[in-house]
């Protein structure tokens, strides 16, 4: 299973100027680990190293990158725009991630790679929640080049790795109907250099 949580800070680092993450591990479906991990004694992903400074947890890493390094700023200074960014991040973390990635992408796409049958009941049960998530993300996002405003924000970096997975599922075609703003955003963002090494 791809490390989507690690992709978010990795994208943030590339947006801010080729900052590299420490090595991280992926969590398998059976609860085991795959790959190397040496940046955190508590064994969480993703992990980040900056000299002798170590962090884990996606939100902490992305915001540290934004605060500590030069390059484009990933959090708006306007309080309302920043609140909208945080609202989108909340929607993605609380609702969209499990629905779009685990319930749809993993069951429809990863299952084929693993040589197992998809859980059709899980996929069917996820579709209404996915539709609500996508509709709400479309409603909350702005009418600009990115989800909020004219510049890349944390909202884009949280959403993009999820969409890189979700858009591979055939269900994405019908679910994205009526979500023109979101479709246009993804078509543009998917071509950015920061997405060039995203795991899917």
Steps between C-alpha positions, in 0.01 A plus 500: 500500500634840403607745771253778430574658838865526400412642159347813652818623672707384203290720270532786748876461502517509122275806486725674754822417320620139486482423872535129563320294760666249725436138415159370596314173505163402362231330701372184336143378520606230746648758736860416418754735350669518166813694419751681716423726791763665714379850580268450796518274801119485513491354148239725342478614139593728342825605664709811437860589581653847491846478649450365851132596500255213454125512442220262423131563416406652167353827623800581717747426220319696229458805721862487615617489139283802427632695799866401496599508133497765228288450195131527437290539813250220545270671750311817407551806717137603463312344795194404296704337226706316762182382669374364167829318448469342844136414430597310186780322685248398765257363240779306333635351822168424668293378206663488157816304577335179618220522245691594186821312572431196717141422410512577127861513371638216709203274437470575129862557390738357758297181528581422136872549564476273802308235309193506722134572443375848576256541786206620294285565805765728647528691173123535466468620858773760442345661192244724678762634742745552213238697309436725799873554558564594139197726484605678817860539388368653178271735690762612754784548250547831326476603136874529452781283373537315829257378763526826691639807327760545229783316675570147616390441859501214746149419378637415154780291648260301715255441217737422213644165617148379579380597153805339339363174640126555482498614137633158394175337610226477235251627758676837490355576156138511611578638846683798352208595275375839609828576678645716223712718728654195664558331165670809359715532814615139479580519129729797568652384827581150376754649256696693763861402566419438866275213388761338276606243760168443673467128567208383280 
